[in-house]
Amino acid sequence: MEHNDDPLRFHVPAPSARPGEEPDFSYLSLPAAGDTRRPEIDVDSSEIRDLADGLIRVLADDGRAVGPWEPDIDADDLRRGLRAMLTTRAFDDRMLRAQRQGKSSFYMGSRGEEAVSVAQSLELAEGDMYFPTYRQQGWLIAREWPLVDMMCQLFSNEKDRLHGRQMPVMYSAKDAGFFTISGNLATQFVQGVGWAMASAISGDTRIASAVVGEGATAEADFHHALTFAATFQAPVILNVVNNQWAISSFQGIAGGDESTFASRAIGYGIPALRVDGNDYLAVVAASRWAAERARTNRGPTLIEWVTYRASAHSSSDDPSKYRPHDEWKSWPLGDPVERLAAHLVSIGEWDDDRQTELETEVEQDVKAAAKEAEGYGTLLDGHLADRRAIFEDVFAEMPAHLRRQRDEMERLA
């Protein structure tokens, strides 16, 4: 056999543009809105492999809804979604400012990704359980969870229901179907699949929806979850939010240059959809399709939401170090808030004056909530969660050794 003397090459995927360069999204293949077929929910996964490589889009450039995925949704529900997205954006802006002012230790925004969490929140039923990552605050806001409650968790103050024991943005709201956030990557998938399996075992009617980022698809938990979901036909929606960046690592580092993240479901026999995550109507339609499959015992669906993280990864991140400044303004799928507003205008259900009025209203709501939450304390004034809470909510009955430690702490205070 002839020996090849050429040296081996080690390949490291690189983003299409670095700081100081022009944004370049030519790696994205974008079919026209309305061009992607919509199969029946009882379709076999082997018959829709093309949907893992395409892109489901509903909203055309002029704001019109077109194609087979156009959902039946009235204007009031669309306006509700628009309000929730705007509130989420205003909430993010104010809480990031609060972090910069030293009122909290950490924050993570979701600018550019609001449609993914808000639309699915409004589509799933009460009682369904959502297993979020740290960028789905829109789910809680869409379900009208009190902003003050969320802010108190960020401030770790005396009204924080979690008593300062979770990092800021790691919310927990069982009554809103919002499972306690885990900061570890991909745990959401194994938790969601397990919860969904338990729901089926008990003969319940509730389904689960779990979220990971595209970077977390490289974690073992991702693949463990898909194995169990496929084997036991768990009633779960498996969401992969591909916002192009896992902290400072471009999506290609997780394998996105070689294939789509949706296509990873194919080998497991799980139906997969790839969807424009900045198209509110497409998010509604794909969420309904997957939820109906789960509720009718047709098993799991994996959805890759193609979107873009316009904000920094967190308040500890400086994206100007690894991507062009304002790259998000060149994102070819646009802004989810602007696109939904344009659609409402196109159907005669919205105008610029109402948009301005709504923006002002949600800003005032967020401002009022922040004033109240700060009144219960922030990191600046030391009105923090009661330190005795470190001993609570662990055991049904506190063991003697913990009682002794608690009593000693109070004596030394």
N, C-alpha and C positions, 0 to 999 in steps of 0.2 A: 504494500500500500504506500502510495506516495505521501511523504510527510509535508505538512504545511508549515513553513517557517515564519509565516506572518505572525506578528504578535497579536494576542487577543486584545480586544477592546472592551473597556468597562463603560457602560452607558448610564448616564445620569440624566433623567428628563429635566428639561429646563422650560420655564415659562416663555411665552412668545415675546415678552417685552420686560425690560428691567427699568429701574428708576432712570429718568432722563431720556427714555426712548418713547416713541409714539405707541399708544395702546394698539394691540393687534389681537383680534379675536377671530382670525381667519381659520383657526382650528375648529370652530363651530360650524356644523352643517345645519342650516335652518330652513326647513321646508316652509312653504307658504301656509298661512293660517287656513284651516279647513281642509287641508290635503290629506290628513292622516285618517285612515279608516277606523270605524268604531265597531268592534265585534260584539256579539251577544255575550252576556255574562257567563254562560255555560260553555264557552269555548275552551278547547283543550290548549294547554300552554304551548304545545308544539306547533299550533297553528298560528300563533301570533308573535313569533320570534322577531319579526320585523319591527314590532312596536317597541322593542328594547333598544333599537338602533335609531329609530326615527324621533319625532318630537311632536307631541300632541299640542296643537295651538288652536285657539278659538277666536281671539281678538285680532282683527286685521289692523293694518297701520292707520286706517281712518276711524278706528274705534268700533266698527261693526262686528257683530258676532256671526261667524260663518262656519259651515261644515257640520259633519255628523255628531261632533262632540258638544255642540251648543246645548247647554243645560236649560231646562225649564225653570226659570227663577224670576221672581217678580222684582220690580224696581225697589220696593221697600227693603227687601232682603239685601239687594245690592248696596243700597245706601247704608244699611246697617254694617255691612262689611267695610265700606269706605270709611265710616266713622271709626270703626275699630282699628283699621290700619293707621289712620291719622292720629288716633289717640296713642297707639303704640309708638309711633314716631315721636310724638311730643313727649311721651313718658321717657323714652330713651334719651332724648336731648337734655331734658331737665336732670335726669339721674346721672348722666355723665358729667354735667356741670357740678352737681352736688359732690361727686367723687373728687373732681378737681379741686373743690373747695375744702376737702378734708372731712366731709360729713359722712362718707362711707369709705371703705377700703378698696373697693373693687367694683367694676361694672362691665357688662357686655351688651352691646347694642345689636339691633337686628335690621338696621336700615337696608332696604333693598330686598329683604326676604319676608316682609310682613304677610304677603298673600298666602304663603305656604301654611303658616300656623292659623291665621284668622279664618280663611275659607274652610279648612277642614274642621276647625272648632265649631263653626256654625252648621256644618253638615252632619257631624256625628251626633248620635242620640245621647240624651241624658242617661247616665249609667255606664256608658262606654268608658273605657279607661285609656288615657293618653300617657305614654311614657316618653317625656320630652328630654331634649338636651338643654343646654343653657341659653338657647337663642329663640325659644318659643314663648316668650312672654305674651305674644299676641293671642295665644290660645286663652289665657286667663282674662285678658282685656276684652276679647270678643264675647266671653261668657259673663261679662260685667262683674268680675271679681273685684272687690274694693281696691282701688289704687292705693289707699292709705295702708291697707294690710300689706301689699307688696312693698311699699316704701319702708314700712317699719322693719320688714325683713332685711332690706338693704342696709338700714341704719343700725340693725342689731340693738334696737332700743327696748324700753320696758314694755312696749306693746307688740314686740315680735313674738308671734305664736310659736316660733321655733327656738326661742330663748337664746338666740345668738349661736346656736350649735351648728348652723349650716353657713357655708360661704355666702356672701351676697350673691343674688340672682339664683340661688339654689332653692327655689320655691317648693312648697308642698301644699296642695289644696284638694284633698280627697273629695269634698263636696262639689268641686268643679270637674271631677274626673281627671285630675292632674296629678300623676304619681310623683312622689318625691324625686327631685332631680339628683342624679348621680354624676359627679364630676369625672368619673372614670369613663373612658371611651368604649362604646359598643355594649355596655351593660344594659342599655335600654332595650336592645333587641332580645336578649335572652329573658329579661324580665317580662317584656310584652308577650312573647311567645308562651312563656310559662303561664302567665295570667290568662291568656286566651285558651290554652289547653284546659286549665282549671274550670273556666266558664263552660266549656263544652262537656267536660266530665260531669259537672253538676247539673247539666241540662238547662243552663241559663240561656238568655237571649242576647247578652251583652258581648260586644266584641272589643278588641284592643287595637290600638294604633301606636307604633313605636317609631322613634326618630333617631337617626345617626347622621353625622356628616360624612362626606365622601372619604375623608381620610380614615375614618373608623372602619371602613370596609376592609382595611388591611388587618384588622384585629381578629384574633381567633374567635372571639364571642360572636362576631358577625356570622361566621360560617357554622358555628355550633347552632346558632338560632335558626338559620336556614335549613339545616339538617332536620331539626325537630319540627319546624313548621311544615316542611314538606312531608315528612314521614307520618305525622299525626294530623295533617290537614287542619292546622290551627286556624281559628277565625281571627286573623290579624292582618292589619295593613302595615307593611314594612317600608318606611319612608327613608330614602337616602337624599339628604339635602346637599346637592352638589353646588356649593357657592364659590367654587373655583380655588379656594384657599383653605388649607388646614393649618391654622396659625400662619406661619410664614412659608409653608410648603405648598407649592403649586399642585393642583389636582393630579398632574402627571406622576408625581412621586408615589401616589397610591394606585397607579395603574391606569389612570384615565386617558393616557395617550394611546394605549394599545386597544382599548375597547371601552364601551360605555359601562357605567356602574350598574345600570339596569340589566345588562346582559349577564351579570354574575348569577342572576336567579335561574337562568336557563338550564344550567347543569344540574340544578336541584329539581327541575320540573315545576318551578313556580312561575306563574304568569307574571310578566314584567311590562311596565309602561314607562316611557320616558316622556316627561311633560315639561312644558314651559312654565316654570315656577313663578314667573312675573306676570302671568296671565290669570287673573282672578277667576274667570269663568272656566278656564282649563283646569284649574285646581279643584273647583267645585265638581266638575264633570268626572274627573278621574277619581276623586275621593268617593263620589257616589257609586261609581262602577265597582271599585274595590270593596266598599262597605257592603254593597248588595251581594257580592260573591261570598263574603264572609258570613253574612246573616243567613244565607241560603245553603250553608254547608258545602260550599265549593272551595273552601280553603283559603290560603293566604295569597296576597298579591304584593309584589315589590314595586314601588314607584320611585323613580329617580326624578327629583325636582331640579331642573336646570335653572339656577339663579345666580346671583352675584352678591358677595358680601361687600357692600359699599362702605361700611364702617370698619374701624380697626377690629382686630380679633377681640381685643378687650382693652380696658383702660391702661393695661401694661404694655400695649403693643404700639409700634410706630410703623404703619404700612408703607411709609415713604422709603423705608430701607430696602424693600424688596419688590415694589411694583411702581409703575408710573404714577405720578401725582394725578389725582382725580381720574384715574382709569375708569372708575365706575360710570362716569358721565358718557363714556363711549360704549358701554355695554349694549350690544345690539338688541337685547330683549327689553330694553327700556326700564321704566320705573313702574312698579305695580300700582301705586297710588294714582299716578297720572294716567295710566292706561284705563283703570276702572272708571275714573272720573270722565275721561274722554268717551267711554262707552255709554255712560249715563247721558251725556250731552247728545250723543248720536241718536239716542232713542227718545229725546225730548223730555228727559226726566231730571235734568241738571243744568246748571249754568255757572258762569264765573262768580256771580254775586253769591250764590248759595255755597259755592266752594269756599270763598273767602270767609263767609259767615261761619261755616262749620269749622274751619281751621281756627278761627278766633275762639269759638266756643270750647273746643277741646283743649286749647292752650289754657284757657281760664279754668277748666275742670282740673287739669293736671297741676296748675299753679296752686289752686285751693287745696288739693289733696296733699301737695308737698308741704304747704304751710302747716296743715294739721299734723302730718306725720313728724315733721321736725319739732313740733311742740312736745312730742313724747320723747325726744332726745335724739342726738346724733353722736358720732365719734368725737365731735368738737367739744361737747359739753359734758360728756361722761355719764349721761343718763342711759346706761346700757341695761341689757337683760339681767335679771336677778342672778347673781352668781350661784345661789343655792340650786338653780335649775340644772346644774351639771349632774346632780344626783337623781334627778327625776326622769320619769318616762322611759326607764330602762327595764326595771323589774315591776311586776304587778304588786309585789310587796317588797319594800326596800330591805335588803339584808342588814343584819346588825352592824357589820363592819363599815358599811356605807353611812349608816346613821351616826356611828361614832366619828367618822371623818367629817361629816357635815357639821356635827356639833362642835368639833374641834375648830373647824374653819370659822364658825360664828364666834367662838370664844376669842380667837386671835384677831378678829376683825377690829 
